[in-house]
Amino acid sequence: MTGIWQLIPVLLGMVLVTFIAGYVPNIGISKRNLNLIAVYGGGVLMGAAILIVLPESLKVMVENNYVETKPKDVEEIFPESLV
């Protein structure tokens, strides 16, 4: 039960900081600058996703000794009665 009581203030802090970070740009920034912030934020998000997903997928493939196999014929996948 101790862990949950330590987690609650962290979660509330994250909610508060996220709300403030989302609200601050609306205070006195022009539409053009707000649009630039959105574009750069999207680019940072996509870049972070690529930097995290690609190495993780390569790691999984290497750890599982990924070997590419040649495509199977239709007869090998389905019985003759279904083809």
PyMOL Python script that loads the backbone (N, CA, C, O; Angstrom):
from pymol import cmd

cmd.read_pdbstr("""\
ATOM      1  N   MET A   1       0.813  -1.192   0.000  1.00  0.00           N
ATOM      2  CA  MET A   1       0.000   0.000   0.000  1.00  0.00           C
ATOM      3  C   MET A   1       0.859   1.259   0.000  1.00  0.00           C
ATOM      4  O   MET A   1       0.391   2.323  -0.405  1.00  0.00           O
ATOM      5  N   THR A   2       2.088   1.154   0.441  1.00  0.00           N
ATOM      6  CA  THR A   2       2.975   2.313   0.474  1.00  0.00           C
ATOM      7  C   THR A   2       3.253   2.827  -0.931  1.00  0.00           C
ATOM      8  O   THR A   2       3.331   4.037  -1.143  1.00  0.00           O
ATOM      9  N   GLY A   3       3.401   1.926  -1.887  1.00  0.00           N
ATOM     10  CA  GLY A   3       3.716   2.321  -3.256  1.00  0.00           C
ATOM     11  C   GLY A   3       2.651   3.197  -3.882  1.00  0.00           C
ATOM     12  O   GLY A   3       2.970   4.140  -4.607  1.00  0.00           O
ATOM     13  N   ILE A   4       1.385   2.897  -3.611  1.00  0.00           N
ATOM     14  CA  ILE A   4       0.303   3.681  -4.206  1.00  0.00           C
ATOM     15  C   ILE A   4       0.290   5.099  -3.651  1.00  0.00           C
ATOM     16  O   ILE A   4      -0.033   6.036  -4.381  1.00  0.00           O
ATOM     17  N   TRP A   5       0.630   5.278  -2.395  1.00  0.00           N
ATOM     18  CA  TRP A   5       0.642   6.609  -1.793  1.00  0.00           C
ATOM     19  C   TRP A   5       1.831   7.421  -2.281  1.00  0.00           C
ATOM     20  O   TRP A   5       1.791   8.651  -2.250  1.00  0.00           O
ATOM     21  N   GLN A   6       2.873   6.764  -2.726  1.00  0.00           N
ATOM     22  CA  GLN A   6       3.990   7.484  -3.331  1.00  0.00           C
ATOM     23  C   GLN A   6       3.684   7.839  -4.781  1.00  0.00           C
ATOM     24  O   GLN A   6       4.190   8.831  -5.305  1.00  0.00           O
ATOM     25  N   LEU A   7       2.866   7.036  -5.412  1.00  0.00           N
ATOM     26  CA  LEU A   7       2.546   7.241  -6.818  1.00  0.00           C
ATOM     27  C   LEU A   7       1.539   8.377  -7.025  1.00  0.00           C
ATOM     28  O   LEU A   7       1.618   9.090  -8.025  1.00  0.00           O
ATOM     29  N   ILE A   8       0.607   8.552  -6.109  1.00  0.00           N
ATOM     30  CA  ILE A   8      -0.454   9.548  -6.265  1.00  0.00           C
ATOM     31  C   ILE A   8       0.103  10.974  -6.405  1.00  0.00           C
ATOM     32  O   ILE A   8      -0.328  11.683  -7.315  1.00  0.00           O
ATOM     33  N   PRO A   9       1.033  11.432  -5.559  1.00  0.00           N
ATOM     34  CA  PRO A   9       1.564  12.798  -5.776  1.00  0.00           C
ATOM     35  C   PRO A   9       2.298  12.954  -7.110  1.00  0.00           C
ATOM     36  O   PRO A   9       2.245  14.018  -7.726  1.00  0.00           O
ATOM     37  N   VAL A  10       2.971  11.911  -7.549  1.00  0.00           N
ATOM     38  CA  VAL A  10       3.658  11.977  -8.842  1.00  0.00           C
ATOM     39  C   VAL A  10       2.641  12.128  -9.968  1.00  0.00           C
ATOM     40  O   VAL A  10       2.829  12.935 -10.878  1.00  0.00           O
ATOM     41  N   LEU A  11       1.573  11.357  -9.904  1.00  0.00           N
ATOM     42  CA  LEU A  11       0.534  11.447 -10.931  1.00  0.00           C
ATOM     43  C   LEU A  11      -0.139  12.814 -10.928  1.00  0.00           C
ATOM     44  O   LEU A  11      -0.374  13.390 -11.990  1.00  0.00           O
ATOM     45  N   LEU A  12      -0.448  13.333  -9.758  1.00  0.00           N
ATOM     46  CA  LEU A  12      -1.063  14.662  -9.683  1.00  0.00           C
ATOM     47  C   LEU A  12      -0.113  15.741 -10.208  1.00  0.00           C
ATOM     48  O   LEU A  12      -0.548  16.679 -10.876  1.00  0.00           O
ATOM     49  N   GLY A  13       1.178  15.609  -9.908  1.00  0.00           N
ATOM     50  CA  GLY A  13       2.162  16.551 -10.436  1.00  0.00           C
ATOM     51  C   GLY A  13       2.244  16.488 -11.951  1.00  0.00           C
ATOM     52  O   GLY A  13       2.359  17.520 -12.613  1.00  0.00           O
ATOM     53  N   MET A  14       2.186  15.285 -12.502  1.00  0.00           N
ATOM     54  CA  MET A  14       2.228  15.140 -13.958  1.00  0.00           C
ATOM     55  C   MET A  14       1.002  15.763 -14.610  1.00  0.00           C
ATOM     56  O   MET A  14       1.109  16.403 -15.656  1.00  0.00           O
ATOM     57  N   VAL A  15      -0.160  15.577 -13.998  1.00  0.00           N
ATOM     58  CA  VAL A  15      -1.389  16.171 -14.540  1.00  0.00           C
ATOM     59  C   VAL A  15      -1.286  17.692 -14.513  1.00  0.00           C
ATOM     60  O   VAL A  15      -1.637  18.356 -15.489  1.00  0.00           O
ATOM     61  N   LEU A  16      -0.810  18.246 -13.405  1.00  0.00           N
ATOM     62  CA  LEU A  16      -0.695  19.701 -13.275  1.00  0.00           C
ATOM     63  C   LEU A  16       0.295  20.283 -14.275  1.00  0.00           C
ATOM     64  O   LEU A  16      -0.003  21.287 -14.923  1.00  0.00           O
ATOM     65  N   VAL A  17       1.462  19.672 -14.410  1.00  0.00           N
ATOM     66  CA  VAL A  17       2.480  20.170 -15.338  1.00  0.00           C
ATOM     67  C   VAL A  17       1.998  20.044 -16.786  1.00  0.00           C
ATOM     68  O   VAL A  17       2.245  20.936 -17.598  1.00  0.00           O
ATOM     69  N   THR A  18       1.318  18.953 -17.111  1.00  0.00           N
ATOM     70  CA  THR A  18       0.792  18.775 -18.469  1.00  0.00           C
ATOM     71  C   THR A  18      -0.258  19.837 -18.784  1.00  0.00           C
ATOM     72  O   THR A  18      -0.274  20.396 -19.881  1.00  0.00           O
ATOM     73  N   PHE A  19      -1.129  20.109 -17.821  1.00  0.00           N
ATOM     74  CA  PHE A  19      -2.150  21.141 -18.035  1.00  0.00           C
ATOM     75  C   PHE A  19      -1.515  22.510 -18.240  1.00  0.00           C
ATOM     76  O   PHE A  19      -1.905  23.251 -19.142  1.00  0.00           O
ATOM     77  N   ILE A  20      -0.546  22.840 -17.412  1.00  0.00           N
ATOM     78  CA  ILE A  20       0.121  24.149 -17.529  1.00  0.00           C
ATOM     79  C   ILE A  20       0.868  24.256 -18.859  1.00  0.00           C
ATOM     80  O   ILE A  20       0.805  25.286 -19.529  1.00  0.00           O
ATOM     81  N   ALA A  21       1.571  23.191 -19.236  1.00  0.00           N
ATOM     82  CA  ALA A  21       2.320  23.213 -20.497  1.00  0.00           C
ATOM     83  C   ALA A  21       1.386  23.336 -21.695  1.00  0.00           C
ATOM     84  O   ALA A  21       1.765  23.935 -22.701  1.00  0.00           O
ATOM     85  N   GLY A  22       0.194  22.795 -21.618  1.00  0.00           N
ATOM     86  CA  GLY A  22      -0.761  22.920 -22.708  1.00  0.00           C
ATOM     87  C   GLY A  22      -1.479  24.255 -22.719  1.00  0.00           C
ATOM     88  O   GLY A  22      -1.925  24.705 -23.774  1.00  0.00           O
ATOM     89  N   TYR A  23      -1.601  24.897 -21.567  1.00  0.00           N
ATOM     90  CA  TYR A  23      -2.341  26.145 -21.479  1.00  0.00           C
ATOM     91  C   TYR A  23      -1.484  27.373 -21.763  1.00  0.00           C
ATOM     92  O   TYR A  23      -1.993  28.360 -22.295  1.00  0.00           O
ATOM     93  N   VAL A  24      -0.213  27.339 -21.426  1.00  0.00           N
ATOM     94  CA  VAL A  24       0.681  28.494 -21.567  1.00  0.00           C
ATOM     95  C   VAL A  24       0.756  29.023 -22.996  1.00  0.00           C
ATOM     96  O   VAL A  24       0.714  30.240 -23.174  1.00  0.00           O
ATOM     97  N   PRO A  25       0.863  28.185 -24.021  1.00  0.00           N
ATOM     98  CA  PRO A  25       0.956  28.741 -25.379  1.00  0.00           C
ATOM     99  C   PRO A  25      -0.269  29.543 -25.804  1.00  0.00           C
ATOM    100  O   PRO A  25      -0.162  30.364 -26.716  1.00  0.00           O
ATOM    101  N   ASN A  26      -1.406  29.344 -25.191  1.00  0.00           N
ATOM    102  CA  ASN A  26      -2.623  30.063 -25.579  1.00  0.00           C
ATOM    103  C   ASN A  26      -2.724  31.451 -24.962  1.00  0.00           C
ATOM    104  O   ASN A  26      -3.665  32.184 -25.265  1.00  0.00           O
ATOM    105  N   ILE A  27      -1.793  31.824 -24.117  1.00  0.00           N
ATOM    106  CA  ILE A  27      -1.915  33.085 -23.390  1.00  0.00           C
ATOM    107  C   ILE A  27      -1.667  34.297 -24.283  1.00  0.00           C
ATOM    108  O   ILE A  27      -2.496  35.206 -24.308  1.00  0.00           O
ATOM    109  N   GLY A  28      -0.555  34.343 -25.017  1.00  0.00           N
ATOM    110  CA  GLY A  28      -0.293  35.553 -25.786  1.00  0.00           C
ATOM    111  C   GLY A  28       0.512  35.309 -27.047  1.00  0.00           C
ATOM    112  O   GLY A  28       1.305  36.163 -27.444  1.00  0.00           O
ATOM    113  N   ILE A  29       0.331  34.187 -27.674  1.00  0.00           N
ATOM    114  CA  ILE A  29       1.108  33.859 -28.871  1.00  0.00           C
ATOM    115  C   ILE A  29       0.194  33.963 -30.086  1.00  0.00           C
ATOM    116  O   ILE A  29      -0.976  33.584 -30.032  1.00  0.00           O
ATOM    117  N   SER A  30       0.741  34.480 -31.176  1.00  0.00           N
ATOM    118  CA  SER A  30      -0.051  34.598 -32.400  1.00  0.00           C
ATOM    119  C   SER A  30      -0.355  33.213 -32.977  1.00  0.00           C
ATOM    120  O   SER A  30       0.287  32.221 -32.632  1.00  0.00           O
ATOM    121  N   LYS A  31      -1.340  33.178 -33.853  1.00  0.00           N
ATOM    122  CA  LYS A  31      -1.734  31.908 -34.484  1.00  0.00           C
ATOM    123  C   LYS A  31      -0.569  31.299 -35.265  1.00  0.00           C
ATOM    124  O   LYS A  31      -0.392  30.081 -35.271  1.00  0.00           O
ATOM    125  N   ARG A  32       0.217  32.140 -35.917  1.00  0.00           N
ATOM    126  CA  ARG A  32       1.341  31.635 -36.721  1.00  0.00           C
ATOM    127  C   ARG A  32       2.363  30.933 -35.833  1.00  0.00           C
ATOM    128  O   ARG A  32       2.804  29.825 -36.140  1.00  0.00           O
ATOM    129  N   ASN A  33       2.739  31.580 -34.731  1.00  0.00           N
ATOM    130  CA  ASN A  33       3.715  30.971 -33.834  1.00  0.00           C
ATOM    131  C   ASN A  33       3.160  29.727 -33.147  1.00  0.00           C
ATOM    132  O   ASN A  33       3.893  28.769 -32.904  1.00  0.00           O
ATOM    133  N   LEU A  34       1.860  29.742 -32.832  1.00  0.00           N
ATOM    134  CA  LEU A  34       1.235  28.567 -32.233  1.00  0.00           C
ATOM    135  C   LEU A  34       1.231  27.398 -33.214  1.00  0.00           C
ATOM    136  O   LEU A  34       1.410  26.246 -32.821  1.00  0.00           O
ATOM    137  N   ASN A  35       1.025  27.705 -34.491  1.00  0.00           N
ATOM    138  CA  ASN A  35       1.072  26.663 -35.519  1.00  0.00           C
ATOM    139  C   ASN A  35       2.488  26.100 -35.651  1.00  0.00           C
ATOM    140  O   ASN A  35       2.657  24.893 -35.821  1.00  0.00           O
ATOM    141  N   LEU A  36       3.503  26.957 -35.575  1.00  0.00           N
ATOM    142  CA  LEU A  36       4.893  26.486 -35.634  1.00  0.00           C
ATOM    143  C   LEU A  36       5.224  25.575 -34.447  1.00  0.00           C
ATOM    144  O   LEU A  36       5.906  24.562 -34.604  1.00  0.00           O
ATOM    145  N   ILE A  37       4.739  25.941 -33.273  1.00  0.00           N
ATOM    146  CA  ILE A  37       4.958  25.097 -32.096  1.00  0.00           C
ATOM    147  C   ILE A  37       4.317  23.727 -32.309  1.00  0.00           C
ATOM    148  O   ILE A  37       4.909  22.706 -31.960  1.00  0.00           O
ATOM    149  N   ALA A  38       3.122  23.701 -32.874  1.00  0.00           N
ATOM    150  CA  ALA A  38       2.437  22.427 -33.121  1.00  0.00           C
ATOM    151  C   ALA A  38       3.199  21.580 -34.137  1.00  0.00           C
ATOM    152  O   ALA A  38       3.327  20.367 -33.965  1.00  0.00           O
ATOM    153  N   VAL A  39       3.702  22.212 -35.188  1.00  0.00           N
ATOM    154  CA  VAL A  39       4.440  21.476 -36.218  1.00  0.00           C
ATOM    155  C   VAL A  39       5.739  20.901 -35.646  1.00  0.00           C
ATOM    156  O   VAL A  39       6.053  19.729 -35.857  1.00  0.00           O
ATOM    157  N   TYR A  40       6.484  21.727 -34.926  1.00  0.00           N
ATOM    158  CA  TYR A  40       7.737  21.249 -34.336  1.00  0.00           C
ATOM    159  C   TYR A  40       7.477  20.180 -33.272  1.00  0.00           C
ATOM    160  O   TYR A  40       8.247  19.227 -33.148  1.00  0.00           O
ATOM    161  N   GLY A  41       6.405  20.334 -32.515  1.00  0.00           N
ATOM    162  CA  GLY A  41       6.048  19.322 -31.516  1.00  0.00           C
ATOM    163  C   GLY A  41       5.719  17.985 -32.170  1.00  0.00           C
ATOM    164  O   GLY A  41       6.114  16.929 -31.675  1.00  0.00           O
ATOM    165  N   GLY A  42       4.994  18.037 -33.284  1.00  0.00           N
ATOM    166  CA  GLY A  42       4.698  16.808 -34.016  1.00  0.00           C
ATOM    167  C   GLY A  42       5.953  16.163 -34.567  1.00  0.00           C
ATOM    168  O   GLY A  42       6.089  14.939 -34.554  1.00  0.00           O
ATOM    169  N   GLY A  43       6.872  16.990 -35.053  1.00  0.00           N
ATOM    170  CA  GLY A  43       8.135  16.451 -35.563  1.00  0.00           C
ATOM    171  C   GLY A  43       8.970  15.809 -34.477  1.00  0.00           C
ATOM    172  O   GLY A  43       9.578  14.760 -34.690  1.00  0.00           O
ATOM    173  N   VAL A  44       9.000  16.434 -33.315  1.00  0.00           N
ATOM    174  CA  VAL A  44       9.742  15.854 -32.188  1.00  0.00           C
ATOM    175  C   VAL A  44       9.105  14.538 -31.768  1.00  0.00           C
ATOM    176  O   VAL A  44       9.809  13.576 -31.463  1.00  0.00           O
ATOM    177  N   LEU A  45       7.780  14.492 -31.749  1.00  0.00           N
ATOM    178  CA  LEU A  45       7.082  13.264 -31.380  1.00  0.00           C
ATOM    179  C   LEU A  45       7.369  12.143 -32.377  1.00  0.00           C
ATOM    180  O   LEU A  45       7.629  11.009 -31.976  1.00  0.00           O
ATOM    181  N   MET A  46       7.323  12.451 -33.665  1.00  0.00           N
ATOM    182  CA  MET A  46       7.610  11.431 -34.681  1.00  0.00           C
ATOM    183  C   MET A  46       9.065  10.978 -34.607  1.00  0.00           C
ATOM    184  O   MET A  46       9.353   9.787 -34.722  1.00  0.00           O
ATOM    185  N   GLY A  47       9.975  11.918 -34.417  1.00  0.00           N
ATOM    186  CA  GLY A  47      11.387  11.559 -34.316  1.00  0.00           C
ATOM    187  C   GLY A  47      11.659  10.677 -33.117  1.00  0.00           C
ATOM    188  O   GLY A  47      12.418   9.713 -33.214  1.00  0.00           O
ATOM    189  N   ALA A  48      11.047  10.995 -31.986  1.00  0.00           N
ATOM    190  CA  ALA A  48      11.231  10.168 -30.797  1.00  0.00           C
ATOM    191  C   ALA A  48      10.654   8.772 -31.004  1.00  0.00           C
ATOM    192  O   ALA A  48      11.244   7.782 -30.572  1.00  0.00           O
ATOM    193  N   ALA A  49       9.510   8.694 -31.660  1.00  0.00           N
ATOM    194  CA  ALA A  49       8.910   7.387 -31.908  1.00  0.00           C
ATOM    195  C   ALA A  49       9.807   6.542 -32.802  1.00  0.00           C
ATOM    196  O   ALA A  49       9.992   5.351 -32.554  1.00  0.00           O
ATOM    197  N   ILE A  50      10.361   7.153 -33.837  1.00  0.00           N
ATOM    198  CA  ILE A  50      11.237   6.407 -34.744  1.00  0.00           C
ATOM    199  C   ILE A  50      12.507   5.981 -34.023  1.00  0.00           C
ATOM    200  O   ILE A  50      12.975   4.857 -34.201  1.00  0.00           O
ATOM    201  N   LEU A  51      13.066   6.867 -33.215  1.00  0.00           N
ATOM    202  CA  LEU A  51      14.301   6.536 -32.507  1.00  0.00           C
ATOM    203  C   LEU A  51      14.102   5.447 -31.457  1.00  0.00           C
ATOM    204  O   LEU A  51      15.057   4.765 -31.084  1.00  0.00           O
ATOM    205  N   ILE A  52      12.891   5.283 -30.985  1.00  0.00           N
ATOM    206  CA  ILE A  52      12.622   4.255 -29.981  1.00  0.00           C
ATOM    207  C   ILE A  52      12.151   2.962 -30.632  1.00  0.00           C
ATOM    208  O   ILE A  52      12.616   1.886 -30.256  1.00  0.00           O
ATOM    209  N   VAL A  53      11.240   3.040 -31.597  1.00  0.00           N
ATOM    210  CA  VAL A  53      10.631   1.847 -32.173  1.00  0.00           C
ATOM    211  C   VAL A  53      11.616   1.066 -33.036  1.00  0.00           C
ATOM    212  O   VAL A  53      11.703  -0.155 -32.904  1.00  0.00           O
ATOM    213  N   LEU A  54      12.351   1.727 -33.904  1.00  0.00           N
ATOM    214  CA  LEU A  54      13.253   0.995 -34.798  1.00  0.00           C
ATOM    215  C   LEU A  54      14.338   0.213 -34.061  1.00  0.00           C
ATOM    216  O   LEU A  54      14.521  -0.967 -34.358  1.00  0.00           O
ATOM    217  N   PRO A  55      15.061   0.805 -33.120  1.00  0.00           N
ATOM    218  CA  PRO A  55      16.065   0.000 -32.415  1.00  0.00           C
ATOM    219  C   PRO A  55      15.456  -1.147 -31.606  1.00  0.00           C
ATOM    220  O   PRO A  55      16.048  -2.223 -31.517  1.00  0.00           O
ATOM    221  N   GLU A  56      14.286  -0.928 -31.021  1.00  0.00           N
ATOM    222  CA  GLU A  56      13.644  -1.994 -30.255  1.00  0.00           C
ATOM    223  C   GLU A  56      13.235  -3.149 -31.162  1.00  0.00           C
ATOM    224  O   GLU A  56      13.401  -4.312 -30.796  1.00  0.00           O
ATOM    225  N   SER A  57      12.704  -2.838 -32.339  1.00  0.00           N
ATOM    226  CA  SER A  57      12.300  -3.915 -33.250  1.00  0.00           C
ATOM    227  C   SER A  57      13.520  -4.668 -33.774  1.00  0.00           C
ATOM    228  O   SER A  57      13.480  -5.890 -33.917  1.00  0.00           O
ATOM    229  N   LEU A  58      14.589  -3.958 -34.055  1.00  0.00           N
ATOM    230  CA  LEU A  58      15.816  -4.639 -34.483  1.00  0.00           C
ATOM    231  C   LEU A  58      16.375  -5.525 -33.367  1.00  0.00           C
ATOM    232  O   LEU A  58      16.862  -6.625 -33.627  1.00  0.00           O
ATOM    233  N   LYS A  59      16.302  -5.046 -32.143  1.00  0.00           N
ATOM    234  CA  LYS A  59      16.775  -5.829 -31.007  1.00  0.00           C
ATOM    235  C   LYS A  59      15.978  -7.123 -30.873  1.00  0.00           C
ATOM    236  O   LYS A  59      16.554  -8.186 -30.642  1.00  0.00           O
ATOM    237  N   VAL A  60      14.663  -7.037 -31.016  1.00  0.00           N
ATOM    238  CA  VAL A  60      13.816  -8.226 -30.921  1.00  0.00           C
ATOM    239  C   VAL A  60      14.150  -9.216 -32.034  1.00  0.00           C
ATOM    240  O   VAL A  60      14.221 -10.422 -31.799  1.00  0.00           O
ATOM    241  N   MET A  61      14.352  -8.702 -33.244  1.00  0.00           N
ATOM    242  CA  MET A  61      14.674  -9.586 -34.370  1.00  0.00           C
ATOM    243  C   MET A  61      16.015 -10.277 -34.161  1.00  0.00           C
ATOM    244  O   MET A  61      16.147 -11.467 -34.449  1.00  0.00           O
ATOM    245  N   VAL A  62      17.001  -9.556 -33.670  1.00  0.00           N
ATOM    246  CA  VAL A  62      18.322 -10.146 -33.458  1.00  0.00           C
ATOM    247  C   VAL A  62      18.287 -11.154 -32.314  1.00  0.00           C
ATOM    248  O   VAL A  62      18.898 -12.218 -32.411  1.00  0.00           O
ATOM    249  N   GLU A  63      17.582 -10.834 -31.237  1.00  0.00           N
ATOM    250  CA  GLU A  63      17.514 -11.745 -30.106  1.00  0.00           C
ATOM    251  C   GLU A  63      16.798 -13.041 -30.452  1.00  0.00           C
ATOM    252  O   GLU A  63      17.099 -14.085 -29.874  1.00  0.00           O
ATOM    253  N   ASN A  64      15.869 -12.992 -31.373  1.00  0.00           N
ATOM    254  CA  ASN A  64      15.118 -14.190 -31.755  1.00  0.00           C
ATOM    255  C   ASN A  64      15.712 -14.879 -32.971  1.00  0.00           C
ATOM    256  O   ASN A  64      15.068 -15.740 -33.572  1.00  0.00           O
ATOM    257  N   ASN A  65      16.931 -14.511 -33.341  1.00  0.00           N
ATOM    258  CA  ASN A  65      17.606 -15.108 -34.496  1.00  0.00           C
ATOM    259  C   ASN A  65      16.707 -15.092 -35.723  1.00  0.00           C
ATOM    260  O   ASN A  65      16.417 -16.131 -36.315  1.00  0.00           O
ATOM    261  N   TYR A  66      16.281 -13.919 -36.083  1.00  0.00           N
ATOM    262  CA  TYR A  66      15.371 -13.742 -37.207  1.00  0.00           C
ATOM    263  C   TYR A  66      16.023 -14.235 -38.489  1.00  0.00           C
ATOM    264  O   TYR A  66      17.109 -13.794 -38.865  1.00  0.00           O
ATOM    265  N   VAL A  67      15.333 -15.161 -39.153  1.00  0.00           N
ATOM    266  CA  VAL A  67      15.803 -15.675 -40.436  1.00  0.00           C
ATOM    267  C   VAL A  67      14.651 -15.524 -41.422  1.00  0.00           C
ATOM    268  O   VAL A  67      13.549 -16.026 -41.201  1.00  0.00           O
ATOM    269  N   GLU A  68      14.933 -14.822 -42.510  1.00  0.00           N
ATOM    270  CA  GLU A  68      13.898 -14.624 -43.513  1.00  0.00           C
ATOM    271  C   GLU A  68      13.725 -15.910 -44.310  1.00  0.00           C
ATOM    272  O   GLU A  68      14.699 -16.505 -44.769  1.00  0.00           O
ATOM    273  N   THR A  69      12.487 -16.325 -44.466  1.00  0.00           N
ATOM    274  CA  THR A  69      12.204 -17.538 -45.231  1.00  0.00           C
ATOM    275  C   THR A  69      11.610 -17.157 -46.573  1.00  0.00           C
ATOM    276  O   THR A  69      11.013 -16.091 -46.725  1.00  0.00           O
ATOM    277  N   LYS A  70      11.781 -18.034 -47.533  1.00  0.00           N
ATOM    278  CA  LYS A  70      11.205 -17.758 -48.846  1.00  0.00           C
ATOM    279  C   LYS A  70       9.689 -17.938 -48.788  1.00  0.00           C
ATOM    280  O   LYS A  70       9.193 -18.720 -47.977  1.00  0.00           O
ATOM    281  N   PRO A  71       8.950 -17.228 -49.635  1.00  0.00           N
ATOM    282  CA  PRO A  71       7.494 -17.349 -49.632  1.00  0.00           C
ATOM    283  C   PRO A  71       7.061 -18.762 -50.010  1.00  0.00           C
ATOM    284  O   PRO A  71       7.690 -19.420 -50.839  1.00  0.00           O
ATOM    285  N   LYS A  72       5.992 -19.207 -49.394  1.00  0.00           N
ATOM    286  CA  LYS A  72       5.478 -20.542 -49.669  1.00  0.00           C
ATOM    287  C   LYS A  72       4.523 -20.498 -50.858  1.00  0.00           C
ATOM    288  O   LYS A  72       3.922 -19.465 -51.154  1.00  0.00           O
ATOM    289  N   ASP A  73       4.401 -21.619 -51.520  1.00  0.00           N
ATOM    290  CA  ASP A  73       3.430 -21.729 -52.596  1.00  0.00           C
ATOM    291  C   ASP A  73       2.031 -21.811 -51.993  1.00  0.00           C
ATOM    292  O   ASP A  73       1.863 -22.114 -50.812  1.00  0.00           O
ATOM    293  N   VAL A  74       1.045 -21.537 -52.819  1.00  0.00           N
ATOM    294  CA  VAL A  74      -0.335 -21.577 -52.347  1.00  0.00           C
ATOM    295  C   VAL A  74      -0.696 -22.976 -51.879  1.00  0.00           C
ATOM    296  O   VAL A  74      -1.430 -23.135 -50.904  1.00  0.00           O
ATOM    297  N   GLU A  75      -0.181 -24.006 -52.575  1.00  0.00           N
ATOM    298  CA  GLU A  75      -0.504 -25.384 -52.215  1.00  0.00           C
ATOM    299  C   GLU A  75       0.057 -25.757 -50.844  1.00  0.00           C
ATOM    300  O   GLU A  75      -0.504 -26.607 -50.152  1.00  0.00           O
ATOM    301  N   GLU A  76       1.158 -25.125 -50.454  1.00  0.00           N
ATOM    302  CA  GLU A  76       1.733 -25.424 -49.146  1.00  0.00           C
ATOM    303  C   GLU A  76       0.924 -24.783 -48.022  1.00  0.00           C
ATOM    304  O   GLU A  76       0.917 -25.280 -46.896  1.00  0.00           O
ATOM    305  N   ILE A  77       0.246 -23.682 -48.327  1.00  0.00           N
ATOM    306  CA  ILE A  77      -0.516 -22.983 -47.296  1.00  0.00           C
ATOM    307  C   ILE A  77      -1.920 -23.585 -47.157  1.00  0.00           C
ATOM    308  O   ILE A  77      -2.398 -23.817 -46.047  1.00  0.00           O
ATOM    309  N   PHE A  78      -2.576 -23.835 -48.306  1.00  0.00           N
ATOM    310  CA  PHE A  78      -3.940 -24.349 -48.282  1.00  0.00           C
ATOM    311  C   PHE A  78      -3.944 -25.774 -48.853  1.00  0.00           C
ATOM    312  O   PHE A  78      -3.174 -26.086 -49.761  1.00  0.00           O
ATOM    313  N   PRO A  79      -4.800 -26.617 -48.323  1.00  0.00           N
ATOM    314  CA  PRO A  79      -4.941 -27.952 -48.914  1.00  0.00           C
ATOM    315  C   PRO A  79      -5.492 -27.853 -50.339  1.00  0.00           C
ATOM    316  O   PRO A  79      -6.116 -26.857 -50.703  1.00  0.00           O
ATOM    317  N   GLU A  80      -5.255 -28.893 -51.136  1.00  0.00           N
ATOM    318  CA  GLU A  80      -5.685 -28.871 -52.546  1.00  0.00           C
ATOM    319  C   GLU A  80      -7.184 -28.734 -52.685  1.00  0.00           C
ATOM    320  O   GLU A  80      -7.659 -28.173 -53.673  1.00  0.00           O
ATOM    321  N   SER A  81      -7.933 -29.226 -51.733  1.00  0.00           N
ATOM    322  CA  SER A  81      -9.386 -29.172 -51.838  1.00  0.00           C
ATOM    323  C   SER A  81      -9.905 -27.733 -51.727  1.00  0.00           C
ATOM    324  O   SER A  81     -11.000 -27.438 -52.207  1.00  0.00           O
ATOM    325  N   LEU A  82      -9.158 -26.864 -51.119  1.00  0.00           N
ATOM    326  CA  LEU A  82      -9.605 -25.483 -50.965  1.00  0.00           C
ATOM    327  C   LEU A  82      -9.133 -24.582 -52.090  1.00  0.00           C
ATOM    328  O   LEU A  82      -9.679 -23.494 -52.269  1.00  0.00           O
ATOM    329  N   VAL A  83      -8.127 -25.007 -52.860  1.00  0.00           N
ATOM    330  CA  VAL A  83      -7.544 -24.143 -53.886  1.00  0.00           C
ATOM    331  C   VAL A  83      -8.342 -24.168 -55.147  1.00  0.00           C
ATOM    332  O   VAL A  83      -7.989 -23.494 -56.115  1.00  0.00           O
TER     333      VAL A  83
END
""", "prot")
cmd.dss("prot")
cmd.show_as("cartoon", "prot")
cmd.util.cbc("prot")
cmd.orient("prot")
